[in-house]
Amino acid sequence: MKVLLLKDPKDKDAGPDPYIKELGLHSFEATLIPVLSFEFLSLESLFEKLSHPECHGGLVFTSPRAIEAIKICLKDNTKKEAWSKSLKQMWNIKPTYVVGKATAALAEEIGLTPQGEKSGNAEKLAEYICSREKPNSSALLFPCGALKREVLPTVLREKGVPLESLTVYQTTQHPQLQEALSSYFSQQGIPASIVFFSPSGVKFCLQHIQKLSGDLINHIKFAAIGPTTAEAMEAGGIPVSCTAPSPTAQDLAAGIHRALHSQNC
């Protein structure tokens, strides 16, 4: 059975994509189609803030892209040297809060020690942070995207935990998305399952998928990587057959397997 994953492929240097690998273990033939393109912003402002860890109580990352913004900064040799010599160690005295294993892995790549990755979504991460931070302490630095949800900032604000947000990227539709979807459906046919990995993916893909699937759309089991994406799918009129309990390849593959082999997920 074929599964269409609406996500960017993992960095080629990091080996095979874990979602394709895990779905393969369940005898699914998975294909990735990149949905999103990212433009990075305010990188000088970002590194200026990273250069003064004493001004913040820690770091918060709810997206791999926010850490990718730091990695772009560190391509500059001067910045990389400053990070390696002292800044990294100074930040590691403070907490680095992250959502999900992918974000945690990237944080580790730049030398940070993440925590909270088992939270799985912004709501649970906010609870985790509030259980560890004292009200009115130094603000946590929150590099984020232009489309960030307000759940985490709202919860922290209500609990008196200061948060300083800085927009470091904006999300746009991948330039080859429509062409890639059309090519997939014409060559592979209607997949047994389609997985969305973000609300932006729903926004950019839904109309194309409805057009390409036609009346056969009711035969597709739609899956979400988490509750936020599931909400966006339902708002768009897509029946969600499966929501992964945590954003991991193992949980998603198991959920899709149940959805396709029974009436309930």
Secondary structure, DSSP 4 states (H G I P E B T S, - for coil): -EEEEESPPPPGGG-S-HHHHHHHHTT-EEEE---EEEEE--HHHHHHHHT-GGG-SEEEESSHHHHHHHHHHTTSHHHHHHIIIIIHHHHHTS-EEESHHHHHHHHHHTT--EE-GGG-SHHHHHHHHHTTSPTTSSPEEEEEETT--SHHHHHHHHTT--EEEEEEEEEEE-TTHHHHHHHHHHHH-S-SEEEE-SHHHHHHHHHHHHHHHGGGGGGPEEEESSHHHHHHHHHTT--EEEE-SSSSHHHHHHHHHHHHHSS--
